[in-house]
Amino acid sequence: MVKNIMACSVLAATLLLSGCGGSDAESELQTQQMLDEGNYEGVIAKITNPETNEDYMALAAAYMQRAGLGLADLVTVIADSTEDENDEAFAAFVKSVKEKSSSTALQDLEKSAGYYKDVVTDCNSTTLSTSQEDACLYRGLAQTMKASATIGYIADDISNFGTSGSTDNKLKASTCAMQYASNGTTGDCTIISNGNVTFTQSGVTYESIDVTYNGETFENLIRTIDTVKQTAITSGYCSLTDFATRTETFDPSYHVCPVTETAEAEELTTEALIVDALNDGVDSIGGIATEDMQADIDEFKCEVLGGTYSEYNGCINNTSGLSINLETTSVTTAEVIDYLNNNN
């Protein structure tokens, strides 16, 4: 499979090497060399004002590298995950991405997918050029990686995810918080609302909740966006007045610290980073990837939808035994919650 994908230009060379001579072509070759060498910081520093599709593609690839996985590496990880006989495919992928992800993976993957989207907005168009198809494929990969990285981000220890090992209390509490934000129920947890808190630097107000599972209590933040409640992605602890106080060490006078630090920035929420990313990733790849890669991504989506995937039968619902049409069925928050609970 990897050989087939590489033949279809999983590396961004098709765009970066498309110049016809002159200073622009020389600059693109220099950028490509930086990417080949893993010098993603050099590419990010070099292209400070992107204007062309080549610029967007290069920056997208650089941010994906900074997240921890370059395009070629990501394709290999996806293939290995679907061949892992010990875990479900997506669970194996989640653990591999967590192992390789950087501390800024979520922010970097958000930027990567955004730059690919700058090249082409509608990946369902029937008139895509070859370079636009490449951008859609890469965007789908970035989104799929972002969804899996988020699951690793909201857990303490993801090593037993998808197996019969011990439950990760933090991931269970995070899942309960998602359920509470979605429909007001508490799942297997005890939840106490602490009222609203406002981080003065961003001016954003969240509901602070204490979620207790198996004797451990975890604070979660809920933000209402267009009347919809979603759980915010947090990292470490900080004061309400200064994000610069962010620390990984627990301080009872601090709150869990949202990753999003400005009111203008799009809030990074668990629901958006898993649900929306999975749906957008599958949609972006659909009809563009090779047959093998499409099967791998379909297997990921099928498992999250509560099904079992096979090459011959497609996706079969584990409860009803009925076929799931992966092209027309979108992943919902409720299904992600069920998936996380069933695998933790």
SERO-4910 file (N, C-alpha, C, O; in steps of 0.05 Angstrom, whole numbers):
BEGIN
 pado doro    nc1    nc2    nc3   cac1   cac2   cac3    cc1    cc2    cc3    oc1    oc2    oc3
  Met    A     16    -24      0      0      0      0     17     25      0     12     44    -15
  Val    A     37     26     17     54     50     19     67     56     -8     69     80    -15
  Lys    A     75     35    -22     87     40    -48     68     54    -67     75     72    -82
  Asn    A     42     44    -67     22     56    -84     17     85    -77     15    102    -94
  Ile    A     16     91    -51     11    118    -42     33    137    -51     29    159    -61
  Met    A     58    127    -46     81    144    -53     81    150    -83     88    172    -92
  Ala    A     72    130    -99     71    134   -128     50    156   -135     52    168   -156
  Cys    A     31    159   -118     10    180   -122     18    206   -109      1    223   -105
  Ser    A     44    210   -104     55    235    -94     45    244    -67     35    266    -64
  Val    A     47    226    -48     41    234    -20     59    257    -11     51    273      5
  Leu    A     84    257    -21    101    280    -16     92    303    -33     81    300    -54
  Ala    A     97    327    -23     87    351    -36    103    360    -60    100    382    -69
  Ala    A    121    343    -70    139    351    -91    124    359   -117    135    375   -132
  Thr    A    101    348   -122     87    354   -147     81    383   -150     82    394   -172
  Leu    A     75    396   -127     71    425   -129     96    441   -125    101    461   -139
  Leu    A    113    432   -106    136    448   -100    157    448   -122    173    467   -124
  Leu    A    156    428   -139    176    427   -161    163    434   -188    173    425   -209
  Ser    A    141    449   -187    127    454   -212    136    479   -226    126    486   -247
  Gly    A    157    493   -215    167    517   -228    181    511   -254    189    488   -259
  Cys    A    183    531   -271    194    527   -297    221    541   -300    229    548   -322
  Gly    A    234    546   -278    260    559   -280    259    587   -267    237    596   -260
  Gly    A    282    599   -263    283    626   -251    284    625   -221    287    603   -209
  Ser    A    282    648   -209    285    651   -180    263    636   -164    268    625   -143
  Asp    A    238    637   -175    216    623   -161    221    593   -159    217    581   -138
  Ala    A    230    581   -181    236    553   -181    259    546   -162    258    526   -149
  Glu    A    279    563   -162    301    559   -144    292    560   -115    301    545    -98
  Ser    A    274    579   -109    264    582    -82    248    557    -74    249    548    -51
  Glu    A    232    547    -93    215    524    -87    233    499    -83    226    483    -65
  Leu    A    254    497    -98    272    474    -94    286    476    -66    290    455    -53
  Gln    A    292    500    -58    304    504    -31    284    496    -10    292    483     10
  Thr    A    259    504    -14    238    496      6    235    466      7    232    455     29
  Gln    A    234    453    -17    231    424    -18    254    410     -3    250    391     11
  Gln    A    278    421     -7    301    409      6    299    411     37    305    392     51
  Met    A    289    434     46    284    437     75    264    416     85    268    404    106
  Leu    A    243    412     70    223    392     78    234    364     78    230    349     97
  Asp    A    250    358     58    263    332     56    281    327     80    284    304     89
  Glu    A    294    348     89    313    346    111    299    348    139    312    346    159
  Gly    A    273    353    139    258    356    164    262    383    177    257    386    201
  Asn    A    271    403    161    276    429    172    249    446    170    248    465    155
  Tyr    A    229    437    185    203    450    184    204    479    195    189    496    185
  Glu    A    221    484    215    223    511    225    234    530    204    226    553    203
  Gly    A    253    520    188    264    536    167    243    544    146    242    566    137
  Val    A    225    525    139    204    530    120    184    551    132    176    569    118
  Ile    A    177    547    157    158    566    170    169    594    172    155    613    168
  Ala    A    195    595    178    208    622    179    212    634    151    211    659    149
  Lys    A    215    618    131    220    627    104    195    638     91    196    659     77
  Ile    A    172    625     96    147    634     83    130    648    103    112    636    115
  Thr    A    135    673    107    120    689    127     95    702    115     77    710    130
  Asn    A     93    704     89     70    716     76     62    699     52     67    706     29
  Pro    A     49    676     57     42    658     35     23    671     15      3    684     23
  Glu    A     29    666    -10     12    678    -31      4    658    -52    -17    662    -65
  Thr    A     19    637    -56     14    618    -78      7    591    -66     10    586    -42
  Asn    A     -4    574    -83    -11    547    -74     14    532    -65     13    516    -46
  Glu    A     37    538    -78     62    525    -70     69    533    -41     78    517    -25
  Asp    A     65    559    -35     70    568     -8     52    554     13     61    544     33
  Tyr    A     26    552      6      7    539     25     14    510     29     14    500     51
  Met    A     21    496      7     27    468      9     53    463     25     54    445     42
  Ala    A     72    480     22     97    478     37     93    482     66    103    467     83
  Leu    A     78    503     73     72    509    101     56    487    114     61    479    137
  Ala    A     36    476     99     20    455    110     37    430    116     34    418    137
  Ala    A     55    423     98     73    401    102     91    406    126     97    388    141
  Ala    A    101    430    128    119    437    150    106    435    177    117    424    196
  Tyr    A     81    445    179     67    443    204     60    414    211     59    407    235
  Met    A     55    398    191     50    370    197     75    356    207     74    340    226
  Gln    A     98    363    196    123    353    206    128    362    235    136    346    252
  Arg    A    122    387    241    126    397    268    107    384    287    113    381    311
  Ala    A     84    375    278     65    360    295     76    333    303     67    321    323
  Gly    A     95    323    288    108    298    295    109    277    274    124    258    276
  Leu    A     93    280    252     92    261    231     92    275    204     74    291    198
  Gly    A    112    269    187    111    279    160     91    262    144     82    241    154
  Leu    A     85    270    119     66    256    103     73    227     99     56    209    102
  Ala    A     98    221     91    106    194     86    104    177    111     95    154    110
  Asp    A    113    188    134    111    174    159     82    167    166     76    145    175
  Leu    A     64    187    162     36    183    169     24    161    153      8    145    164
  Val    A     30    159    127     19    138    111     28    111    121     12     92    122
  Thr    A     53    108    129     63     83    140     49     76    166     42     53    170
  Val    A     44     96    183     31     91    209      2     81    204     -7     63    218
  Ile    A    -12     93    185    -39     85    179    -39     56    169    -56     40    178
  Ala    A    -21     49    151    -20     22    141    -14      2    163    -26    -20    165
  Asp    A      5      8    180     13    -10    202    -10    -14    222    -14    -35    232
  Ser    A    -26      8    226    -48      6    245    -69    -13    236    -80    -28    252
  Thr    A    -76    -14    210    -96    -31    200    -87    -60    199   -103    -79    195
  Glu    A    -61    -64    201    -50    -92    201    -44   -102    229    -35   -125    232
  Asp    A    -49    -86    250    -44    -94    277    -67   -112    286    -90   -104    288
  Glu    A    -60   -137    293    -80   -157    300    -88   -155    329   -108   -168    337
  Asn    A    -73   -140    345    -79   -139    374   -100   -118    381   -115   -121    401
  Asp    A   -102    -97    365   -121    -75    371   -139    -70    347   -134    -79    325
  Glu    A   -161    -55    352   -176    -44    330   -158    -25    315   -140    -13    327
  Ala    A   -163    -21    290   -145     -5    273   -143     23    283   -120     34    285
  Phe    A   -165     37    289   -164     65    296   -151     68    324   -137     87    328
  Ala    A   -156     49    342   -144     50    368   -113     48    366    -98     62    379
  Ala    A   -104     30    348    -76     27    344    -64     52    332    -42     60    339
  Phe    A    -79     65    314    -70     90    302    -68    112    323    -49    127    323
  Val    A    -88    114    340    -87    134    362    -62    131    379    -49    151    385
  Lys    A    -55    106    386    -32    102    403     -6    109    388     13    120    400
  Ser    A     -4    102    362     20    109    347     23    139    344     45    149    347
  Val    A      1    153    339      3    182    336     10    195    362     27    214    363
  Lys    A     -1    186    384      6    196    411     36    193    416     48    212    427
  Glu    A     47    170    409     75    165    414     93    184    398    115    191    408
  Lys    A     84    192    375    101    208    357     94    238    358    110    254    347
  Ser    A     72    246    370     63    273    368     80    292    385     90    284    406
  Ser    A     83    317    376     97    337    391     78    350    411     54    345    411
  Ser    A     89    367    428     72    381    448     53    402    436     34    410    448
  Thr    A     59    410    411     42    430    398     26    417    375     18    431    356
  Ala    A     22    391    376     11    376    353    -17    387    345    -22    391    321
  Leu    A    -34    392    364    -61    400    357    -61    427    342    -75    430    322
  Gln    A    -46    447    353    -45    473    340    -32    471    312    -41    483    293
  Asp    A    -11    454    310      3    451    285    -15    438    264    -15    446    241
  Leu    A    -29    417    272    -47    403    253    -70    420    244    -79    418    222
  Glu    A    -80    438    263   -101    457    255    -90    475    233   -105    481    214
  Lys    A    -66    485    236    -54    502    216    -50    487    190    -55    497    168
  Ser    A    -40    462    192    -34    446    168    -59    442    152    -59    447    128
  Ala    A    -81    433    165   -106    429    150   -116    455    138   -128    455    117
  Gly    A   -113    477    153   -122    503    143   -107    512    118   -120    522    100
  Tyr    A    -81    507    117    -66    515     93    -73    497     69    -75    507     47
  Tyr    A    -78    471     74    -88    455     52   -115    464     42   -121    463     18
  Lys    A   -131    473     61   -158    483     53   -156    509     37   -173    515     20
  Asp    A   -134    524     41   -130    549     25   -125    542     -4   -130    558    -22
  Val    A   -115    518     -9   -110    509    -37   -136    502    -51   -141    508    -74
  Val    A   -153    487    -36   -179    480    -47   -199    477    -24   -194    463     -5
  Thr    A   -222    491    -27   -242    491     -6   -261    467     -8   -267    454     12
  Asp    A   -270    461    -33   -289    439    -37   -276    415    -49   -271    414    -73
  Cys    A   -271    395    -32   -258    371    -42   -278    352    -55   -270    331    -65
  Asn    A   -304    358    -54   -324    342    -67   -329    351    -96   -346    339   -110
  Ser    A   -315    372   -104   -319    381   -132   -310    360   -152   -292    344   -147
  Thr    A   -324    359   -174   -317    340   -195   -297    351   -215   -290    338   -235
  Thr    A   -287    375   -210   -269    388   -230   -242    395   -217   -230    415   -224
  Leu    A   -233    378   -198   -208    384   -185   -184    377   -203   -184    358   -218
  Ser    A   -164    395   -202   -139    389   -216   -123    369   -200   -130    362   -178
  Thr    A   -102    358   -212    -85    339   -198    -74    350   -173    -73    337   -152
  Ser    A    -64    375   -174    -53    388   -151    -74    393   -129    -68    391   -105
  Gln    A    -98    399   -137   -120    403   -118   -127    376   -105   -134    375    -81
  Glu    A   -127    355   -120   -132    328   -109   -110    321    -88   -117    310    -67
  Asp    A    -86    328    -94    -64    324    -75    -70    338    -49    -67    327    -27
  Ala    A    -78    364    -51    -83    380    -28   -106    368    -11   -105    368     13
  Cys    A   -127    358    -25   -149    345    -10   -140    320      4   -148    315     27
  Leu    A   -123    304     -9   -113    280      4    -97    286     28   -101    274     49
  Tyr    A    -79    306     26    -62    313     49    -78    325     71    -73    320     95
  Arg    A    -98    341     64   -116    353     84   -131    331     99   -134    333    124
  Gly    A   -140    311     85   -154    289     98   -136    274    117   -145    266    139
  Leu    A   -111    271    109    -92    257    127    -87    274    152    -86    264    174
  Ala    A    -84    300    148    -79    318    171   -103    318    190    -99    318    214
  Gln    A   -127    318    179   -151    318    196   -153    291    211   -161    291    235
  Thr    A   -148    269    198   -149    243    211   -129    241    233   -135    231    255
  Met    A   -105    252    228    -84    252    249    -93    270    272    -88    264    295
  Lys    A   -106    293    266   -115    311    287   -135    298    305   -134    301    330
  Ala    A   -154    283    293   -174    270    310   -162    249    329   -169    248    352
  Ser    A   -142    234    319   -129    214    336   -112    227    357   -110    218    379
  Ala    A    -98    249    350    -81    263    369    -97    274    392    -87    275    414
  Thr    A   -122    283    386   -139    294    407   -145    273    428   -145    279    452
  Ile    A   -151    249    420   -157    227    439   -134    222    457   -137    219    482
  Gly    A   -109    222    446    -86    219    463    -81    242    481    -70    239    503
  Tyr    A    -90    266    473    -86    290    488   -103    292    513    -96    304    533
  Ile    A   -127    279    512   -146    282    535   -144    257    553   -161    253    570
  Ala    A   -122    242    550   -118    219    567    -92    222    582    -74    237    573
  Asp    A    -89    208    605    -63    207    619    -45    186    606    -22    192    600
  Asp    A    -55    162    601    -39    140    590    -56    126    570    -76    112    577
  Ile    A    -49    129    544    -65    118    523    -56     89    516    -68     78    497
  Ser    A    -37     78    530    -25     53    522    -44     30    522    -41     11    507
  Asn    A    -65     31    538    -85      9    540   -110     14    523   -129     -2    524
  Phe    A   -110     36    509   -134     44    494   -139     22    473   -121     15    458
  Gly    A   -164     13    472   -172     -7    451   -166    -35    459   -171    -53    443
  Thr    A   -154    -40    483   -148    -67    492   -164    -72    518   -180    -56    527
  Ser    A   -159    -95    529   -173   -103    554   -157    -94    579   -161   -105    600
  Gly    A   -139    -75    576   -123    -66    598   -139    -48    617   -163    -46    614
  Ser    A   -125    -35    635   -138    -19    655   -149      7    642   -140     16    622
  Thr    A   -170     18    656   -183     42    646   -166     67    653   -155     69    675
  Asp    A   -165     86    634   -152    111    640   -172    130    651   -191    138    638
  Asn    A   -169    138    677   -189    154    691   -193    181    678   -215    191    676
  Lys    A   -171    193    668   -174    220    656   -190    219    630   -207    236    625
  Leu    A   -185    199    614   -199    196    589   -229    191    595   -246    201    581
  Lys    A   -234    174    615   -262    169    622   -276    195    631   -299    201    624
  Ala    A   -262    211    648   -273    237    657   -277    256    634   -297    270    633
  Ser    A   -258    256    615   -261    274    591   -285    266    575   -300    283    565
  Thr    A   -290    239    573   -313    229    558   -339    237    572   -359    244    559
  Cys    A   -339    235    598   -363    243    614   -368    273    610   -391    281    608
  Ala    A   -347    289    609   -350    318    605   -362    323    578   -379    341    575
  Met    A   -353    308    557   -365    311    531   -395    305    531   -411    319    519
  Gln    A   -402    283    545   -430    275    547   -447    296    562   -469    302    554
  Tyr    A   -435    307    584   -449    328    599   -454    353    582   -475    365    583
  Ala    A   -434    361    567   -437    384    549   -457    379    527   -472    397    519
  Ser    A   -458    354    518   -476    347    496   -505    345    503   -522    356    490
  Asn    A   -511    332    526   -539    327    533   -546    331    562   -568    325    571
  Gly    A   -526    340    579   -532    345    607   -530    321    625   -534    324    649
  Thr    A   -525    297    614   -523    273    631   -494    269    639   -476    280    627
  Thr    A   -490    253    661   -463    251    673   -449    225    667   -426    221    674
  Gly    A   -463    206    653   -450    181    647   -442    166    672   -457    164    691
  Asp    A   -418    155    672   -408    139    694   -394    156    715   -382    146    734
  Cys    A   -396    182    713   -381    201    730   -399    217    748   -424    218    745
  Thr    A   -387    229    768   -401    249    784   -391    277    775   -367    281    773
  Ile    A   -409    295    769   -402    321    758   -414    343    775   -437    343    781
  Ile    A   -396    362    783   -405    385    798   -397    410    783   -374    413    775
  Ser    A   -416    428    779   -410    453    765   -400    474    785   -411    477    806
  Asn    A   -378    487    778   -366    507    794   -374    535    785   -364    555    795
  Gly    A   -392    537    766   -400    563    755   -381    572    733   -365    557    724
  Asn    A   -384    597    725   -368    608    703   -342    619    712   -340    631    734
  Val    A   -321    616    695   -295    629    699   -288    644    674   -293    634    652
  Thr    A   -275    667    676   -267    682    653   -237    687    653   -226    696    673
  Phe    A   -223    680    631   -195    685    629   -192    713    617   -200    718    594
  Thr    A   -180    731    632   -181    759    625   -166    766    600   -173    784    586
  Gln    A   -144    751    595   -128    758    571   -144    752    545   -141    767    526
  Ser    A   -160    731    545   -176    725    521   -204    737    523   -217    741    503
  Gly    A   -213    741    548   -240    751    552   -261    729    548   -285    735    546
  Val    A   -252    704    547   -271    682    541   -280    670    568   -264    665    586
  Thr    A   -306    665    569   -318    653    593   -325    624    589   -336    616    568
  Tyr    A   -318    607    608   -324    579    607   -340    571    632   -338    584    653
  Glu    A   -354    549    631   -365    536    654   -344    516    664   -335    499    649
  Ser    A   -336    519    689   -317    500    701   -332    478    715   -350    483    731
  Ile    A   -325    453    709   -338    430    721   -317    411    733   -296    408    721
  Asp    A   -323    400    756   -306    379    767   -318    352    761   -341    346    767
  Val    A   -303    335    747   -313    309    738   -297    288    754   -273    286    753
  Thr    A   -312    271    769   -299    251    786   -306    223    775   -329    216    770
  Tyr    A   -284    208    771   -288    180    762   -268    163    777   -244    169    778
  Asn    A   -277    141    789   -260    122    803   -243    135    824   -219    128    828
  Gly    A   -255    155    838   -241    168    860   -222    191    852   -211    204    869
  Glu    A   -219    196    826   -202    218    816   -219    240    805   -239    235    791
  Thr    A   -212    265    811   -227    288    801   -211    304    782   -187    310    786
  Phe    A   -223    312    760   -210    327    739   -228    351    732   -252    348    727
  Glu    A   -216    375    730   -230    398    722   -232    399    691   -212    393    678
  Asn    A   -255    405    681   -259    409    652   -272    436    648   -286    446    665
  Leu    A   -267    448    624   -279    473    617   -298    469    594   -292    456    574
  Ile    A   -322    482    596   -342    480    575   -347    508    564   -352    526    579
  Arg    A   -346    510    537   -351    536    524   -376    533    507   -379    513    492
  Thr    A   -393    552    508   -417    553    491   -411    568    466   -404    592    466
  Ile    A   -412    554    443   -406    566    417   -431    564    399   -440    542    392
  Asp    A   -443    587    393   -468    587    377   -489    569    389   -502    553    376
  Thr    A   -493    572    415   -513    558    432   -506    529    437   -521    515    450
  Val    A   -484    519    425   -476    491    429   -453    490    449   -433    504    447
  Lys    A   -456    473    469   -436    470    490   -415    449    481   -422    427    472
  Gln    A   -390    456    484   -368    438    477   -346    440    498   -342    460    510
  Thr    A   -332    418    501   -310    417    521   -284    428    508   -276    419    487
  Ala    A   -272    447    522   -248    460    512   -223    442    516   -221    428    537
  Ile    A   -205    442    497   -180    429    501   -162    446    519   -159    470    515
  Thr    A   -151    433    540   -134    448    559   -107    435    560   -103    412    553
  Ser    A    -88    451    570    -60    441    573    -49    453    598    -44    478    599
  Gly    A    -43    437    618    -31    448    643    -51    464    659    -75    462    657
  Tyr    A    -39    481    676    -55    498    694    -45    527    693    -21    531    689
  Cys    A    -63    546    697    -54    574    697    -74    591    713    -96    582    719
  Ser    A    -66    615    718    -84    634    732   -104    645    712   -100    642    688
  Leu    A   -125    657    722   -145    669    704   -136    695    691   -148    704    672
  Thr    A   -114    706    702   -105    732    692    -82    731    673    -76    751    659
  Asp    A    -67    708    671    -43    708    655    -37    680    645    -31    662    661
  Phe    A    -39    676    618    -32    650    607     -2    644    610      5    620    608
  Ala    A     14    664    615     43    659    618     49    644    644     71    634    647
  Thr    A     29    642    661     33    626    686     29    596    681     31    580    700
  Arg    A     23    588    657     17    560    650     39    542    660     63    547    656
  Thr    A     32    521    675     51    502    686     38    474    684     14    472    685
  Glu    A     55    454    683     45    427    683     41    416    711     28    395    715
  Thr    A     50    431    731     47    422    759     21    432    770     14    456    767
  Phe    A      6    415    783    -20    422    794    -17    444    815      0    441    832
  Asp    A    -34    464    814    -34    486    833    -64    491    840    -79    498    823
  Pro    A    -72    487    865   -100    489    872   -111    517    868   -136    520    867
  Ser    A    -94    538    866   -104    565    861   -107    571    831   -118    592    824
  Tyr    A    -99    552    814   -101    555    785   -125    539    774   -137    523    789
  His    A   -131    544    749   -151    528    734   -136    513    712   -114    521    704
  Val    A   -149    491    702   -138    480    677   -138    502    656   -156    519    656
  Cys    A   -117    501    639   -112    524    622   -120    518    593   -110    499    581
  Pro    A   -138    533    581   -147    528    553   -123    533    534   -107    551    538
  Val    A   -122    516    514   -102    519    493   -106    544    477    -87    558    470
  Thr    A   -132    551    473   -138    575    458   -135    600    475   -148    602    496
  Glu    A   -117    618    467   -110    641    484   -121    668    476   -117    687    490
  Thr    A   -135    669    453   -147    694    444   -176    690    436   -183    668    427
  Ala    A   -191    711    439   -220    709    431   -223    706    401   -243    694    392
  Glu    A   -204    716    386   -206    714    356   -200    686    346   -210    679    325
  Ala    A   -183    671    360   -176    645    351   -199    625    354   -215    628    373
  Glu    A   -201    607    335   -222    586    337   -217    568    361   -195    558    364
  Glu    A   -237    565    378   -233    548    402   -228    519    394   -242    508    378
  Leu    A   -206    508    406   -200    480    402   -217    464    422   -210    464    446
  Thr    A   -237    450    412   -254    435    430   -252    405    422   -245    398    400
  Thr    A   -258    388    442   -256    360    437   -275    351    415   -267    335    397
  Glu    A   -299    361    415   -319    354    395   -310    361    367   -312    345    349
  Ala    A   -301    386    364   -293    395    337   -268    380    327   -266    373    304
  Leu    A   -249    375    346   -224    362    338   -227    333    332   -210    321    318
  Ile    A   -248    320    343   -252    292    337   -274    288    316   -270    276    295
  Val    A   -298    298    323   -321    294    306   -318    307    279   -319    294    258
  Asp    A   -313    334    279   -311    348    254   -287    340    238   -288    337    214
  Ala    A   -265    335    252   -240    327    238   -243    300    225   -234    296    202
  Leu    A   -256    281    238   -261    255    226   -278    257    201   -272    246    180
  Asn    A   -300    272    203   -318    275    180   -305    289    157   -307    281    134
  Asp    A   -291    311    163   -277    326    142   -254    310    130   -250    311    106
  Gly    A   -240    295    147   -218    279    137   -227    258    117   -215    254     96
  Val    A   -248    244    125   -259    223    107   -270    235     81   -265    224     60
  Asp    A   -284    257     84   -296    270     60   -274    280     41   -277    278     17
  Ser    A   -252    291     53   -231    302     36   -216    280     21   -208    284     -2
  Ile    A   -214    257     33   -199    235     20   -216    220      0   -206    209    -19
  Gly    A   -242    219      5   -260    203    -10   -258    207    -40   -260    230    -50
  Gly    A   -253    185    -55   -252    186    -84   -225    195    -94   -221    195   -119
  Ile    A   -206    202    -77   -180    213    -85   -158    193    -79   -139    189    -94
  Ala    A   -160    181    -55   -139    162    -46   -139    137    -63   -158    131    -78
  Thr    A   -117    122    -61   -116     96    -74   -136     78    -60   -146     84    -39
  Glu    A   -142     56    -72   -161     37    -62   -153     27    -34   -170     24    -16
  Asp    A   -127     21    -30   -118     11     -4   -121     32     18   -130     26     40
  Met    A   -113     57     11   -115     78     32   -144     84     38   -151     87     62
  Gln    A   -161     84     18   -190     89     23   -201     67     42   -217     73     60
  Ala    A   -192     42     38   -201     21     55   -192     25     84   -207     20    103
  Asp    A   -167     35     88   -157     40    114   -173     61    129   -180     58    152
  Ile    A   -178     84    115   -193    106    127   -222     97    132   -233    105    152
  Asp    A   -233     82    114   -260     71    118   -262     54    143   -281     54    158
  Glu    A   -241     38    148   -240     21    171   -239     38    197   -253     31    216
  Phe    A   -224     60    197   -224     78    220   -252     88    225   -262     86    248
  Lys    A   -265     99    205   -292    111    208   -312     90    217   -329     95    234
  Cys    A   -310     66    205   -329     44    212   -327     37    242   -348     34    254
  Glu    A   -303     36    252   -300     29    281   -312     50    299   -324     44    319
  Val    A   -308     76    292   -319     97    308   -350     97    307   -363    104    326
  Leu    A   -361     88    284   -390     86    281   -401     61    294   -425     56    293
  Gly    A   -384     45    307   -394     21    321   -397     -3    303   -414    -20    308
  Gly    A   -380     -4    283   -381    -27    264   -355    -42    261   -335    -34    273
  Thr    A   -356    -63    246   -333    -79    239   -330    -78    208   -349    -82    194
  Tyr    A   -305    -72    199   -301    -68    171   -286    -92    159   -267   -103    171
  Ser    A   -294   -100    135   -279   -120    120   -279   -112     90   -297    -98     81
  Glu    A   -260   -122     76   -257   -115     48   -281   -124     32   -289   -111     13
  Tyr    A   -293   -146     40   -314   -158     24   -342   -149     32   -360   -146     15
  Asn    A   -346   -145     58   -373   -138     68   -376   -108     74   -398    -99     80
  Gly    A   -355    -93     73   -356    -65     80   -359    -61    110   -348    -76    125
  Cys    A   -375    -41    119   -379    -35    147   -405    -47    157   -427    -40    147
  Ile    A   -404    -65    177   -427    -77    188   -431    -69    217   -412    -72    233
  Asn    A   -454    -58    224   -460    -50    252   -458    -74    271   -470    -94    266
  Asn    A   -443    -70    292   -438    -92    311   -463   -100    326   -465   -123    335
  Thr    A   -482    -82    329   -507    -88    344   -529    -98    327   -542   -118    333
  Ser    A   -534    -84    305   -557    -91    288   -551   -112    266   -568   -125    256
  Gly    A   -525   -113    259   -517   -131    237   -523   -119    210   -519   -132    190
  Leu    A   -532    -94    210   -539    -81    184   -514    -67    173   -496    -59    187
  Ser    A   -514    -63    147   -493    -49    133   -494    -19    138   -516     -7    139
  Ile    A   -471     -6    142   -469     23    145   -457     35    120   -436     27    112
  Asn    A   -472     53    108   -461     67     84   -442     89     93   -451    110    103
  Leu    A   -416     84     90   -396    103    100   -396    129     84   -386    149     94
  Glu    A   -406    129     59   -405    153     43   -427    173     52   -423    197     49
  Thr    A   -449    163     63   -471    181     70   -475    184    100   -491    200    109
  Thr    A   -460    168    116   -463    169    145   -441    185    158   -418    180    154
  Ser    A   -449    206    173   -429    222    187   -426    213    216   -445    203    229
  Val    A   -402    217    227   -397    211    255   -409    233    272   -407    257    265
  Thr    A   -423    226    294   -435    245    312   -420    245    339   -404    227    345
  Thr    A   -425    265    355   -413    266    382   -421    242    398   -404    231    413
  Ala    A   -446    234    397   -456    211    413   -440    186    405   -433    169    422
  Glu    A   -434    182    379   -420    159    371   -391    159    380   -379    139    386
  Val    A   -379    183    380   -352    186    390   -351    179    420   -332    165    429
  Ile    A   -370    189    435   -372    183    463   -374    153    468   -360    141    485
  Asp    A   -391    139    453   -394    110    455   -368     96    448   -360     77    461
  Tyr    A   -355    106    427   -330     93    418   -309     96    440   -295     76    446
  Leu    A   -306    119    452   -286    124    473   -292    106    497   -274     95    509
  Asn    A   -317    105    505   -325     88    528   -320     58    522   -310     44    540
  Asn    A   -326     49    498   -323     21    492   -293     13    490   -287    -11    492
  Asn    A   -276     32    486   -247     25    482   -230     34    506   -206     33    504
  Asn    A   -243     43    527   -229     51    551   -242     39    576   -233     43    598
***
